[in-house]
């Protein structure tokens, strides 16, 4: 082979490697973005405190089973934190 053919062949090989590399990177980037967009769950809103006034359960069956500390919290209008 003469020198001109070697240069042309080298340029063709380098060009095809460059085009293939760029094409592969573009395809890889597109599939990665699509996969991550499909698998990321949507964020759930943070839990908020319930609105309104606490209303205790004053039925006789419930009152018979609750502790004095719980009854005191209910009487104070607080949401009970003790069993």
C-alpha positions in Angstrom: 0.0 0.0 0.0 1.2 3.4 -0.7 1.1 6.3 1.8 -2.1 8.0 0.5 -4.1 4.8 0.9 -2.9 4.2 4.4 -3.9 7.8 5.4 -7.3 7.4 3.8 -7.8 4.0 5.5 -6.7 5.4 8.8 -9.1 8.4 8.5 -12.0 6.1 7.6 -11.3 3.9 10.6 -11.0 6.8 12.9 -14.1 8.5 11.5 -16.2 5.3 11.9 -15.0 4.9 15.5 -15.9 8.5 16.3 -19.3 8.2 14.7 -19.9 4.9 16.5 -18.8 6.3 19.8 -21.0 9.3 19.6 -24.0 7.3 18.4 -23.5 4.8 21.3 -23.2 7.5 23.8 -26.4 9.2 22.6 -28.3 5.9 22.7 -27.0 5.0 26.1 -27.9 8.4 27.5 -31.4 8.2 26.0 -32.1 4.7 27.5 -30.7 5.8 30.9 -32.9 8.8 31.1 -36.0 6.8 30.0 -35.3 4.1 32.6 -34.7 6.5 35.5 -37.8 8.5 34.6 -39.9 5.4 34.6 -38.7 4.0 37.9 -38.5 7.1 40.1 -41.7 7.2 42.2 -43.5 10.4 42.7 -42.8 12.0 46.1 -45.6 11.7 48.6 -46.7 14.7 50.4 -45.6 15.1 54.0 -48.0 14.0 56.7 -49.8 16.9 58.2 -51.4 17.1 61.6 -55.1 16.5 61.6 -57.1 19.6 61.8 -60.0 20.2 64.1 -60.7 19.7 67.8 -59.9 16.4 69.6 -63.1 14.6 70.7 -62.6 11.9 73.3 -64.5 8.6 73.3 -66.7 8.8 76.4 -68.7 5.6 76.0 -68.9 3.4 79.1 -67.2 0.4 77.5 -64.2 2.6 76.5 -64.0 4.4 79.8 -63.8 1.1 81.7 -60.7 0.0 79.9 -58.6 3.2 79.9 -56.0 4.3 82.4 -56.2 7.4 84.6 -53.4 9.1 82.7 -55.2 8.6 79.4 -58.4 10.0 80.9 -56.6 13.0 82.2 -55.2 13.7 78.8 -58.6 13.4 77.2 -60.2 15.7 79.8 -57.5 18.3 79.1 -58.4 18.2 75.4 -55.1 16.5 74.3 -54.7 13.6 72.0 -53.8 10.7 74.3 -50.2 9.5 74.1 -50.5 6.9 76.9 -52.4 3.6 76.7 
